Every structure is written in C-alpha cells, then in structure tokens.
Amino acid sequence: MPLTHIRILYQDAALLIVEKPGLLLSVPGRAEDNRDCLITRLQENGYPEARIVHRLDWETSGLLVLARDPDSHRELSRQFHDRETAKTYVALCWGQLPQDSGRIELPLRYDPPTKPRHVVDHQQGRHALTFWQVTERHAEHCRVELTPITGRSHQLRVHMLAIGHPLLGDQLYAHAAALQAHSRLCLHASHLAITHPQRGERLEFHSPAPF
C-alpha cells in the first residue's frame, strides 16, 4: 500500500507528524478488507517501527503524531492521557450558533444498538468537555474552531449535534440538509502541540483545513 496522500510534516528519531487524509482508518479494522490504514501504509513504506499514539475517525482528516521507539511511545501516550497536549479542530457546522464562543460539557457513551454511534448519557456516560469558537458565519453554516479537553470517541461530532448544530457531511449524525451540504465530513485536526519525548521542547504543528 503506497503512502498516497499521507503528508509527513516532521520527522526525527523519536516521532513522526503526519496529515491523515479523510476516508482512511488510523489503524486496521477487524475485517480483512479494512487492513488498509495510515499505520500500515507507514510501516510498509519506510517506517516499520512507527507506533500509533492517538487516532482520528475514518472520515476525519488532519494531524497525527506517531512514535518511533518504545520510550517515545510511552511518553507521548502519557502526555495524551494526562492532557498535556493541545489539539484544535476546524469544522463546519449547520445553522447559526447563538454566541461567538462557548463550552459543551455533556457525558458520552458508546451506543451498541446504533453502532458505531455514540450518545449523550447523563447516567452512564463518561465526562466530556469541548470548547468552541465561531471564526466565520455563512448563510446556512458556521466555521468553528473546536478544542476538545477530553478525548472521547466521536466527541466533537456528538457534542455539536447535541446543541443542535451537526457537522456538515456527517454520515452518522447529520440530518438530511446538513449531510447534503458537503461531500465530506467537515472536521479537520488543524493544530497539534506536544512536548518532544526526548528533548523536552514544546513543538507546534498546523495544517489548513481542506474545506
């Protein structure tokens, strides 16, 4: 599998920073026909030691960090677990948000009857917190920056749906008008800040949204 459409923004002996395209898994799926993914392409094309530290949804594009040795993987994973990293996403959401910024704090859980969907559940859900800020307003949608403080699966998509503003092109959560408003899920990991696992310096990376 070629590295097609996977752009490597930065690399050294400890880590890789790459741009994952939309419609590509981060890791292999369970089915044999879901083996094609970002980590497999990297490992088969010059980076056999690469290890996933965090993931993006299949439809989501943007920045990912991968470790290149066990110690770096352990340290980068700890940073994500302890929320020492910083991540910002760009998204297009349906409708007009009532303010220019805000926060969404709603607990989430996986919903097996409607898999792979997740839902808000105030009894059994896990704590989830997202900050949002409008950067542009258009006739039927807003461009927003989303900052997840927690890292729950589908967090940004479900949080925006929960406040009445699903993401454009979201095949899982958008209503018909929002789904038809764009040909792809409009969610892109645009900013990532980590501490270098060996040198201890803060590194920041940016990737413009392709929508």
Beta strands, then each sheet from edge to edge (+ up, - down):
strand 1: 7-11
strand 2: 15-20
strand 3: 51-52
strand 4: 61-67
strand 5: 86-94
strand 6: 101-105
strand 7: 108-110
strand 8: 118-120
strand 9: 129-137
strand 10: 141-148
strand 11: 187-195
strand 12: 202-206
sheet 1: 1+ 2- 4+ 3-
sheet 2: 1+ 2- 4+ 11+ 5- 10+ 9- 6+
sheet 3: 1+ 2- 4+ 11+ 12-
sheet 4: 7+ 8-
end
